Amino acid sequence: MQNTDNPSLSYKIFLWIYALFYVLAGCNHFVSTKVYYAIMPGWLPAHEFLIYLSGAFEIILGILLIFSKTRKLASLLIILMLIAFIPVHVYMVEIAPFILGKIYITPFIAWMRLPFQLLFIGWAWYYYNRS
């Protein structure tokens, strides 16, 4: 286990990249709200509320990742959040091809998002284990 009192430079850089990713992704839920309606499965209730809620969680968790005292909790909650997002990514595979904002989502692109979820879960797990 890494000494978290003095983490390496690469640890810090990738932590900041990961945290910034969530903050920016969360902000996008508020800036481009309409885009997210296209990927919300019909069986989910209150689409607008869930879009804003998930954006707020992404922003908050991204910020909490930065601080060593909240990093472990933030990492765990990110893992749970990403698992909760999997049905949306599966739905994207089901409805592809489609337009998401200005981006044409092909079936290949939709499929590729699923392994990225695993990558992001693994990234959060890395910080969970080292906090």
C-alpha positions in Angstrom: 0.0 0.0 0.0 1.3 3.4 -0.9 2.2 6.0 1.7 -0.7 8.5 1.2 1.2 11.1 3.4 3.5 11.7 0.4 2.0 10.4 -2.8 4.0 10.3 -6.0 3.8 13.1 -8.6 2.1 10.7 -11.1 -0.5 9.7 -8.4 -1.3 13.4 -7.9 -1.4 14.2 -11.6 -3.8 11.3 -12.4 -5.9 12.1 -9.4 -6.4 15.7 -10.5 -7.2 14.5 -14.1 -9.7 12.0 -12.7 -11.3 14.6 -10.4 -11.4 17.2 -13.1 -13.1 14.7 -15.4 -15.9 14.2 -13.0 -16.3 17.9 -12.3 -16.5 18.8 -16.0 -18.8 15.8 -16.8 -21.1 16.9 -14.0 -21.1 20.5 -15.2 -22.1 19.2 -18.7 -25.3 17.8 -17.2 -26.3 21.4 -16.4 -25.0 23.0 -19.6 -26.2 20.4 -22.0 -29.2 18.9 -20.2 -31.2 18.3 -23.3 -28.5 16.0 -24.7 -29.0 13.5 -21.9 -32.7 12.9 -22.5 -31.7 10.9 -25.6 -29.9 8.3 -23.4 -32.4 8.0 -20.6 -34.2 4.7 -20.7 -38.0 5.1 -20.7 -38.4 2.9 -17.6 -36.4 5.5 -15.5 -38.6 8.0 -13.8 -38.1 11.8 -13.6 -35.5 12.1 -16.3 -34.7 15.8 -15.8 -34.3 15.3 -12.0 -32.0 12.3 -12.6 -29.9 14.2 -15.1 -29.4 17.1 -12.7 -28.9 14.7 -9.7 -26.2 12.7 -11.5 -24.5 15.9 -12.6 -24.5 17.2 -9.0 -23.1 13.9 -7.8 -20.3 13.9 -10.4 -19.3 17.4 -9.4 -19.4 16.7 -5.7 -17.5 13.4 -5.9 -14.9 14.9 -8.2 -14.2 17.6 -5.6 -14.2 15.1 -2.8 -11.6 13.0 -4.6 -9.1 15.8 -4.2 -9.0 15.7 -0.5 -7.3 12.8 1.2 -9.8 12.7 4.1 -12.8 12.2 1.6 -11.0 10.3 -1.2 -11.9 6.8 0.0 -15.6 7.6 0.4 -15.6 9.5 -3.0 -13.9 6.6 -4.7 -16.5 4.1 -3.3 -19.4 6.3 -4.3 -18.0 6.8 -7.8 -17.8 3.0 -8.2 -21.4 2.7 -7.1 -22.5 5.6 -9.3 -20.7 4.0 -12.3 -22.4 0.7 -11.7 -25.7 2.5 -11.5 -25.0 4.1 -14.9 -24.4 0.7 -16.6 -28.1 0.4 -17.6 -27.9 3.7 -19.4 -24.8 2.5 -21.3 -26.6 -0.7 -22.2 -29.6 1.3 -23.4 -27.2 3.3 -25.6 -26.1 0.1 -27.3 -29.7 -0.9 -27.8 -30.7 2.4 -29.5 -27.5 3.0 -31.5 -27.1 4.6 -34.0 -28.4 7.9 -32.8 -27.4 11.6 -32.5 -26.2 12.7 -29.0 -26.0 16.5 -29.2 -23.8 17.0 -32.3 -22.1 13.6 -32.1 -23.3 10.6 -34.1 -23.1 7.6 -31.9 -22.6 4.4 -33.9 -23.1 1.0 -32.4 -19.3 0.6 -32.1 -19.0 3.8 -30.1 -21.9 2.8 -27.9 -20.2 -0.6 -27.2 -16.9 1.0 -26.5 -18.4 3.1 -23.7 -19.0 -0.1 -21.7 -15.3 -1.0 -21.3 -14.6 2.6 -20.4 -17.0 2.2 -17.5 -14.8 -0.7 -16.3 -11.7 1.5 -16.7 -13.3 4.3 -14.7 -14.4 1.8 -12.0 -10.8 0.4 -11.9 -9.4 3.9 -11.6 -11.7 4.7 -8.6 -10.8 1.3 -7.1 -7.1 2.3 -7.3 -7.7 5.5 -5.3 -10.0 3.6 -2.9 -7.3 1.1 -2.1 -4.6 3.8 -1.7 -6.6 6.2 0.6 
